[in-house]
């Protein structure tokens, strides 16, 4: 009996000790968890920038929860969300995210982003850079999130999707970071093209045929994603295409004065090639390392194009620059405009228009008609066509409030009509905005009421009246009077000489 009581006492004592230790065990477990997560929420702020670090507000994102955190003692693991379990990603894959190369990590993010879009998975939150502040999750939703940019800021390409863990460990792995800041970059898709005139940047200018036009293009090379940079072959091209009326010199390409700078210095000419057509050039870079080393860097491109005879008052001269990566367009410039002007003569002979080649005019810069406007080292002249019209095309006009004044001089008219006694004044005054031509022109012909039009053409209607010419031949009566006059003059001369001799 005594032995039984001793056993019962021992069991009772053990149970009491166990009960006494329960709070300590609970406290120990709580302490372990608090060592893992000691806060009840985590936040995400997306600081969107371009490749130079400039803040970019207005980028819109969808944030998806891919997995939630699971803790066992001091160990952390992840459980894939139900919505992503069919995306061919498992818990072990997520556990290894930190060991993946940047290109592989980005490739997985791209894969899940496409899956989320195709399967219309509901996002955990929306975010707009520069507006939303912080995206917050509570302790029950700590985990791995996928951030997908859906709308890029104006003038920029969409950034690549990326993963972020909330919270995350510090860089040295010693603590948890609950306020996470992600700083994805956007590559600009905008190239700025300007016309350079005496060191000033212009969006438009007035020119004449044969003029040289100096262009400058600034911007950045595309900011390529890790996945794009991991490709075996990367081909980056910078292409410039001219519209009708502008040409490059393909005979002596040095006259195009092409200069290509990257990040403030002239690009290594051994790393790229240049090919020319009359209306196009292509810069090609196929050195992968050179492209990677200059990813997202600034560029400046300058060159010269020439105004050809095909540029008319009817159309503006345009061109744009495009950057492509593996034949996919990444960036495109705006198109500055160059304008030429025209003067049309409508020639009438009385109440009818002049016929083919019946009348000829020249174009001059002075009212006396002594200084002709030159084209290809020859004075500009023109003869009437079958409609009685003469067109002087490809003219310039000064981009000032006074424009340029030309003078029309009639060089030849139809037999039986008199030539004009003076030149005809024609003023071409470009309509300006901020000191630059807009494509419209105000025309004044011989002081008449000014006319504004958008086709950059002045029309001068000129009428000749019939005149008369003294006949070079006639009847006998004419000859008789002529002979009589000569006889009288000869007689007077004879008498004058004889008179002088008698006096002597």
C-alpha positions as CSV (number, residue, x, y, z in Angstrom):
1,X,0.0,0.0,0.0
2,X,2.8,2.4,0.9
3,X,4.4,1.6,-2.5
4,X,1.2,2.5,-4.3
5,X,1.0,5.9,-2.5
6,X,4.5,6.6,-3.4
7,X,3.8,6.0,-7.1
8,X,0.7,8.2,-7.0
9,X,2.6,10.9,-5.3
10,X,5.3,10.7,-7.9
11,X,2.8,10.9,-10.8
12,X,1.0,13.8,-9.2
13,X,4.2,15.7,-8.6
14,X,5.1,15.2,-12.3
15,X,1.8,16.4,-13.5
16,X,1.9,19.5,-11.2
17,X,5.4,20.3,-12.5
18,X,4.2,20.0,-16.1
19,X,1.2,22.3,-15.4
20,X,3.6,24.7,-13.8
21,X,5.8,24.8,-16.8
22,X,3.0,25.3,-19.4
23,X,3.1,29.2,-19.1
24,X,6.8,29.1,-19.6
25,X,6.5,27.0,-22.7
26,X,3.9,29.3,-24.1
27,X,6.0,32.3,-23.3
28,X,9.0,30.6,-25.0
29,X,6.9,30.0,-28.2
30,X,5.7,33.6,-28.2
31,X,9.3,34.7,-27.9
32,X,10.4,32.6,-30.8
33,X,7.6,34.1,-33.1
34,X,8.4,37.6,-32.0
35,X,12.0,37.0,-33.1
36,X,10.6,36.2,-36.5
37,X,8.0,39.0,-36.9
38,X,7.7,41.6,-34.1
39,X,5.4,43.9,-36.0
40,X,1.8,43.4,-37.2
41,X,2.1,45.1,-40.6
42,X,4.4,45.8,-43.5
43,X,4.3,48.5,-46.2
44,X,5.4,48.9,-49.8
45,X,6.3,52.2,-51.4
46,X,7.1,52.2,-55.2
47,X,9.6,55.0,-56.0
48,X,9.4,55.1,-59.8
49,X,12.3,56.7,-61.6
50,X,13.9,56.9,-65.0
51,X,17.4,55.7,-65.8
52,X,18.8,58.9,-64.5
53,X,17.1,58.6,-61.2
54,X,14.4,61.3,-61.9
55,X,11.1,60.6,-60.1
56,X,8.3,59.5,-62.4
57,X,4.8,60.1,-61.0
58,X,1.7,58.6,-62.7
59,X,2.9,55.0,-63.2
60,X,0.1,52.6,-62.4
61,X,0.7,49.1,-60.9
62,X,-1.3,46.0,-59.9
63,X,0.0,44.1,-56.9
64,X,-0.7,40.4,-56.7
65,X,-0.1,38.2,-53.6
66,X,1.7,35.1,-54.9
67,X,2.4,33.3,-51.6
68,X,1.9,33.8,-47.9
69,X,4.5,33.2,-45.2
70,X,4.4,30.1,-43.1
71,X,6.5,29.9,-39.9
72,X,7.8,26.8,-38.1
73,X,9.7,27.8,-35.0
74,X,12.3,30.1,-36.3
75,X,12.0,28.9,-39.9
76,X,10.1,30.7,-42.6
77,X,8.6,29.1,-45.7
78,X,6.0,30.1,-48.3
79,X,2.7,28.6,-49.4
80,X,1.6,29.4,-52.9
81,X,-1.8,31.2,-53.1
82,X,-4.6,29.1,-54.6
83,X,-4.9,31.5,-57.5
84,X,-1.4,30.8,-58.7
85,X,-1.2,27.1,-58.0
86,X,-1.9,26.3,-61.7
87,X,0.9,28.6,-62.8
88,X,3.6,25.9,-62.7
89,X,5.2,27.4,-59.6
90,X,5.4,25.6,-56.2
91,X,6.5,26.3,-52.7
92,X,10.1,25.1,-53.4
93,X,10.4,27.5,-56.4
94,X,9.5,30.4,-54.2
95,X,11.9,29.3,-51.5
96,X,14.7,29.6,-54.0
97,X,13.9,33.0,-55.4
98,X,16.8,34.6,-53.7
99,X,19.2,32.3,-55.4
100,X,18.1,33.0,-59.0
101,X,20.1,35.1,-61.4
102,X,18.4,38.5,-62.2
103,X,17.4,37.4,-65.7
104,X,15.8,34.1,-64.4
105,X,14.0,36.0,-61.6
106,X,12.7,38.5,-64.1
107,X,11.7,35.7,-66.5
108,X,9.6,34.0,-63.7
109,X,8.0,37.4,-62.9
110,X,7.1,37.8,-66.6
111,X,5.6,34.4,-66.6
112,X,3.4,34.9,-63.6
113,X,2.4,38.4,-64.8
114,X,1.1,36.9,-68.1
115,X,-0.7,34.1,-66.1
116,X,-2.4,36.7,-63.8
117,X,-3.6,38.7,-66.8
118,X,-4.8,35.7,-68.8
119,X,-6.7,34.2,-65.9
120,X,-8.0,37.6,-64.6
121,X,-6.6,37.0,-61.1
122,X,-7.8,39.6,-58.6
123,X,-5.1,41.9,-57.5
124,X,-4.3,42.4,-53.8
125,X,-4.0,46.2,-54.4
126,X,-3.5,49.0,-56.9
127,X,-0.8,51.6,-56.8
128,X,0.0,54.9,-58.5
129,X,3.5,56.3,-58.2
130,X,3.6,59.8,-56.7
131,X,0.0,59.5,-55.5
132,X,-0.8,56.3,-53.5
133,X,1.6,56.7,-50.6
134,X,2.1,53.2,-49.3
135,X,0.6,49.8,-49.9
136,X,0.0,48.1,-46.5
137,X,-0.5,44.4,-45.6
138,X,-1.2,42.9,-42.2
139,X,0.6,40.2,-40.4
140,X,-1.7,37.5,-41.7
141,X,-0.8,38.4,-45.3
142,X,2.9,38.7,-45.1
143,X,4.4,37.0,-48.1
144,X,5.7,37.3,-51.6
145,X,4.0,39.9,-53.9
146,X,4.2,40.4,-57.7
147,X,4.2,44.0,-58.9
148,X,3.1,44.6,-62.5
149,X,3.2,48.0,-64.1
150,X,0.1,48.5,-66.2
151,X,0.4,52.1,-67.3
152,X,3.8,53.8,-67.8
153,X,4.3,57.6,-67.3
154,X,3.9,59.6,-70.5
155,X,6.9,59.2,-72.7
156,X,8.2,56.0,-71.1
157,X,8.1,52.3,-71.7
158,X,6.5,49.9,-69.3
159,X,8.9,48.5,-66.7
160,X,9.4,44.8,-66.1
161,X,7.3,43.0,-63.4
162,X,9.2,42.2,-60.2
163,X,8.8,40.3,-56.9
164,X,8.9,41.9,-53.5
165,X,8.7,40.1,-50.1
166,X,6.8,41.9,-47.3
167,X,8.5,42.1,-44.9
168,X,12.0,41.4,-46.2
169,X,15.3,40.8,-44.5
170,X,17.9,43.5,-44.2
171,X,20.9,43.4,-46.5
172,X,23.0,41.8,-43.8
173,X,20.2,39.3,-42.9
174,X,20.2,40.4,-39.3
175,X,16.7,42.0,-39.0
176,X,13.4,42.3,-40.7
177,X,12.5,45.4,-42.8
178,X,8.8,46.2,-42.6
179,X,8.8,49.4,-44.6
180,X,10.0,48.3,-48.0
181,X,10.8,50.8,-50.8
182,X,11.1,49.4,-54.4
183,X,12.7,51.6,-57.0
184,X,12.0,50.2,-60.5
185,X,13.3,52.1,-63.5
186,X,11.6,53.1,-66.7
187,X,13.3,53.5,-70.0
188,X,12.2,56.6,-71.9
189,X,10.6,56.0,-75.3
190,X,10.9,59.7,-76.3
191,X,13.6,61.1,-78.5
192,X,13.7,64.9,-78.9
193,X,14.6,66.1,-82.3
194,X,15.3,69.7,-83.1
195,X,16.6,71.8,-86.0
196,X,19.7,73.8,-85.0
197,X,20.0,77.4,-86.3
198,X,22.9,79.5,-85.0
199,X,23.1,77.4,-81.9
200,X,19.3,77.6,-81.1
201,X,16.9,74.7,-81.1
202,X,13.9,75.1,-83.4
203,X,10.8,72.9,-84.1
204,X,10.4,74.4,-87.6
205,X,12.2,76.7,-90.1
206,X,11.8,78.1,-93.6
207,X,14.3,76.9,-96.2
208,X,14.9,77.0,-99.9
209,X,16.0,74.2,-102.2
210,X,19.7,73.4,-101.8
211,X,19.9,74.5,-98.2
212,X,21.5,72.3,-95.5
213,X,19.4,71.5,-92.4
214,X,21.2,70.7,-89.2
215,X,19.4,68.3,-86.9
216,X,20.0,67.2,-83.3
217,X,18.4,64.2,-81.6
218,X,18.7,63.7,-77.8
219,X,17.2,61.1,-75.5
220,X,18.3,57.8,-74.0
221,X,19.1,54.3,-75.2
222,X,16.3,51.9,-74.3
223,X,16.5,50.6,-70.7
224,X,16.6,46.9,-71.4
225,X,15.3,44.4,-68.9
226,X,17.4,41.6,-67.5
227,X,15.6,39.1,-69.6
228,X,16.3,41.2,-72.8
229,X,20.0,41.6,-71.8
230,X,20.3,37.8,-71.3
231,X,19.6,37.1,-74.9
232,X,22.4,35.6,-76.9
233,X,22.3,38.3,-79.6
234,X,21.2,41.8,-79.1
235,X,20.9,44.1,-82.1
236,X,20.3,47.8,-81.4
237,X,19.6,50.2,-84.3
238,X,19.1,53.9,-84.6
239,X,17.2,54.7,-87.8
240,X,16.4,58.1,-89.4
241,X,14.1,58.3,-92.3
242,X,13.6,61.5,-94.4
243,X,10.4,62.5,-96.1
244,X,10.3,63.4,-99.8
245,X,12.2,66.6,-100.3
246,X,15.1,65.9,-97.9
247,X,18.1,63.8,-98.8
248,X,21.4,62.5,-97.4
249,X,24.7,62.7,-99.4
250,X,25.4,59.1,-100.3
251,X,28.4,60.0,-102.6
252,X,30.4,61.6,-99.8
253,X,28.9,60.6,-96.5
254,X,31.3,62.7,-94.5
255,X,29.3,65.7,-95.7
256,X,26.3,64.5,-93.6
257,X,28.4,65.4,-90.5
258,X,27.0,62.5,-88.5
259,X,28.2,62.5,-84.9
260,X,26.9,59.9,-82.4
261,X,27.5,60.5,-78.7
262,X,26.7,58.2,-75.8
263,X,26.7,59.4,-72.2
264,X,28.4,62.7,-73.2
265,X,31.2,61.2,-75.2
266,X,31.6,60.1,-78.8
267,X,30.5,56.5,-79.3
268,X,33.2,53.9,-80.0
269,X,33.2,53.7,-83.8
270,X,34.5,50.1,-83.6
271,X,31.3,49.1,-81.9
272,X,28.8,50.3,-84.5
273,X,28.3,50.6,-88.3
274,X,26.5,53.2,-90.4
275,X,24.7,52.5,-93.7
276,X,23.1,55.2,-95.9
277,X,20.4,55.4,-98.5
278,X,19.3,58.7,-100.1
279,X,16.5,59.2,-97.6
280,X,17.7,57.0,-94.7
281,X,20.6,56.1,-92.4
282,X,20.9,53.2,-90.0
283,X,23.3,53.0,-87.1
284,X,23.7,49.3,-86.0
285,X,25.2,48.1,-82.7
286,X,25.7,44.4,-82.3
287,X,28.2,44.2,-79.5
288,X,26.2,42.8,-76.5
289,X,28.6,44.0,-73.9
290,X,28.7,47.5,-75.3
291,X,24.9,47.6,-75.2
292,X,24.8,46.3,-71.7
293,X,27.4,48.8,-70.5
294,X,25.4,51.6,-72.0
295,X,21.9,50.4,-71.0
296,X,19.6,53.4,-70.6
297,X,22.5,55.9,-71.1
298,X,21.9,59.3,-72.7
299,X,22.5,59.8,-76.4
300,X,23.0,62.8,-78.7
301,X,22.9,62.5,-82.5
302,X,23.7,65.3,-84.9
303,X,23.7,65.3,-88.7
304,X,22.9,67.3,-91.8
305,X,20.2,66.8,-94.5
306,X,19.9,68.7,-97.7
307,X,16.7,70.2,-99.2
308,X,16.2,68.7,-102.7
309,X,14.2,70.0,-105.7
310,X,11.3,67.7,-104.8
311,X,10.5,69.7,-101.7
312,X,7.4,71.8,-102.6
313,X,5.3,74.5,-101.1
314,X,2.6,71.8,-101.0
315,X,4.3,69.7,-98.4
316,X,6.6,70.2,-95.4
317,X,9.9,68.4,-95.1
318,X,9.7,65.9,-92.2
319,X,11.8,63.1,-90.7
320,X,11.9,61.1,-87.5
321,X,14.4,58.9,-85.6
322,X,13.5,55.5,-84.3
323,X,15.5,53.2,-82.0
324,X,14.8,49.4,-82.3
325,X,16.1,46.4,-80.3
326,X,16.0,43.2,-82.2
327,X,13.7,44.9,-84.7
328,X,11.2,45.9,-82.0
329,X,10.6,49.7,-81.8
330,X,11.5,51.1,-78.5
331,X,11.7,54.9,-79.0
332,X,10.5,57.4,-81.6
333,X,11.2,61.1,-82.0
334,X,8.9,63.9,-82.9
335,X,9.1,65.5,-86.4
336,X,10.4,69.1,-86.8
337,X,9.2,70.7,-90.0
338,X,10.9,72.6,-92.8
339,X,8.9,74.8,-95.2
340,X,9.4,76.2,-98.6
341,X,7.2,78.7,-100.5
342,X,6.0,79.4,-104.0
343,X,5.0,82.2,-106.3
344,X,2.5,81.6,-109.1
345,X,2.1,84.0,-112.0
346,X,-1.2,83.8,-113.9
347,X,-0.6,85.6,-117.2
348,X,-3.5,87.1,-119.2
349,X,-3.4,88.7,-122.6
350,X,-6.4,90.9,-122.6
351,X,-9.3,88.6,-121.5
352,X,-7.5,85.4,-122.4
353,X,-4.7,83.5,-120.7
354,X,-1.3,83.3,-122.3
355,X,-0.4,80.2,-124.3
356,X,2.4,77.8,-124.0
357,X,5.8,79.6,-123.9
358,X,4.2,82.9,-125.0
359,X,5.4,84.9,-122.0
360,X,8.5,84.7,-119.8
361,X,9.2,86.1,-116.3
362,X,12.3,86.2,-114.1
363,X,12.4,86.4,-110.3
364,X,14.6,89.0,-108.6
365,X,15.5,90.3,-105.2
366,X,15.5,94.0,-106.2
367,X,12.8,96.3,-107.7
368,X,14.9,97.2,-110.7
369,X,15.3,93.6,-111.7
370,X,19.1,93.4,-111.7
371,X,19.7,90.8,-109.0
372,X,18.1,87.5,-110.0
373,X,17.2,84.7,-107.6
374,X,19.6,81.9,-108.4
375,X,19.0,78.2,-108.7
376,X,21.9,75.8,-109.6
377,X,24.0,78.9,-110.4
378,X,21.4,80.1,-113.0
379,X,18.9,82.9,-112.8
380,X,15.4,81.6,-112.0
381,X,13.1,82.2,-115.0
382,X,9.9,80.6,-116.2
383,X,7.6,80.5,-119.3
384,X,3.9,80.1,-119.3
385,X,2.4,76.7,-119.6
386,X,-0.8,75.9,-121.5
387,X,-2.9,77.4,-118.7
388,X,-0.9,80.6,-118.8
389,X,0.8,79.9,-115.5
390,X,4.4,80.1,-114.3
391,X,5.4,78.6,-111.0
392,X,8.5,79.6,-109.0
393,X,8.8,76.9,-106.3
394,X,11.2,76.0,-103.5
395,X,11.6,79.6,-102.3
396,X,12.4,80.6,-98.8
397,X,11.0,83.4,-96.6
398,X,12.7,84.9,-93.6
399,X,11.2,83.8,-90.3
400,X,10.6,87.5,-89.3
401,X,7.7,89.9,-89.2
402,X,8.8,91.3,-92.5
403,X,9.4,88.0,-94.3
404,X,11.1,88.2,-97.7
405,X,10.2,90.4,-100.7
406,X,10.6,89.1,-104.3
407,X,10.1,91.0,-107.6
408,X,8.7,89.5,-110.9
409,X,10.1,91.0,-114.1
410,X,8.5,90.3,-117.5
411,X,11.3,89.3,-119.9
412,X,9.2,88.4,-123.0
413,X,5.6,88.8,-124.1
414,X,3.5,87.8,-127.1
415,X,3.9,89.8,-130.3
416,X,1.5,92.6,-130.4
417,X,1.5,93.2,-126.6
418,X,3.6,95.6,-124.6
419,X,6.0,94.5,-121.9
420,X,5.3,95.5,-118.3
421,X,7.0,98.8,-117.6
422,X,8.0,97.9,-114.0
423,X,8.5,94.9,-111.8
424,X,5.8,93.3,-109.6
425,X,6.4,93.2,-105.8
426,X,5.5,90.0,-104.0
427,X,5.9,89.7,-100.2
428,X,6.0,86.3,-98.4
429,X,5.6,86.7,-94.7
430,X,5.5,83.4,-92.7
431,X,2.9,83.3,-89.9
432,X,5.0,82.8,-86.7
433,X,4.4,81.3,-83.3
434,X,7.1,81.8,-80.7
435,X,9.4,83.1,-83.5
436,X,8.9,79.9,-85.6
437,X,6.9,79.3,-88.8
438,X,3.6,77.6,-88.5
439,X,3.2,76.5,-92.1
440,X,0.9,79.4,-93.1
441,X,2.0,82.5,-95.0
442,X,0.7,86.0,-95.5
443,X,1.1,87.2,-99.2
444,X,1.0,90.7,-100.6
445,X,1.1,91.3,-104.3
446,X,2.0,94.9,-105.5
447,X,0.6,96.4,-102.3
448,X,-2.8,94.7,-102.6
449,X,-4.8,93.5,-99.5
450,X,-2.7,90.8,-97.7
451,X,-3.9,87.3,-98.0
452,X,-3.2,84.5,-95.6
453,X,-3.1,80.8,-96.7
454,X,-1.9,77.5,-95.4
455,X,-0.5,76.3,-98.7
456,X,2.4,78.7,-98.7
457,X,1.7,80.1,-102.2
458,X,1.4,83.6,-103.4
459,X,-0.6,84.2,-106.7
460,X,0.0,87.2,-109.0
461,X,-2.4,87.7,-111.8
462,X,-0.9,89.9,-114.5
463,X,-2.7,91.3,-117.5
464,X,-1.0,92.6,-120.7
465,X,-2.9,94.9,-123.1
466,X,-2.4,95.0,-126.9
467,X,0.0,97.7,-128.1
468,X,1.2,98.9,-131.5
469,X,4.5,98.9,-133.4
470,X,5.7,101.4,-136.1
471,X,5.9,99.5,-139.4
472,X,9.3,98.8,-140.7
473,X,8.0,98.7,-144.3
474,X,5.3,100.8,-146.1
475,X,4.1,102.3,-149.4
476,X,5.9,104.6,-151.9
477,X,4.6,107.7,-150.1
478,X,6.7,106.9,-147.1
479,X,9.8,106.6,-149.3
480,X,9.1,109.9,-151.0
481,X,8.9,111.8,-147.7
482,X,12.1,110.1,-146.5
483,X,14.0,110.9,-149.7
484,X,12.8,114.5,-149.7
485,X,13.9,115.0,-146.2
486,X,17.4,113.7,-147.0
487,X,17.7,116.0,-150.0
488,X,16.7,119.0,-147.9
489,X,19.3,118.1,-145.2
490,X,22.0,117.6,-147.8
491,X,21.2,121.0,-149.5
492,X,21.3,122.8,-146.2
493,X,24.7,121.3,-145.5
494,X,26.0,122.4,-148.9
495,X,24.9,126.0,-148.5
496,X,26.5,126.1,-145.0
497,X,29.8,125.0,-146.4
498,X,29.7,127.4,-149.4
499,X,28.9,130.3,-147.2
500,X,31.9,129.6,-145.0
501,X,34.2,129.5,-148.0
502,X,33.1,133.0,-149.3
503,X,33.8,134.5,-145.9
504,X,37.2,133.0,-146.0
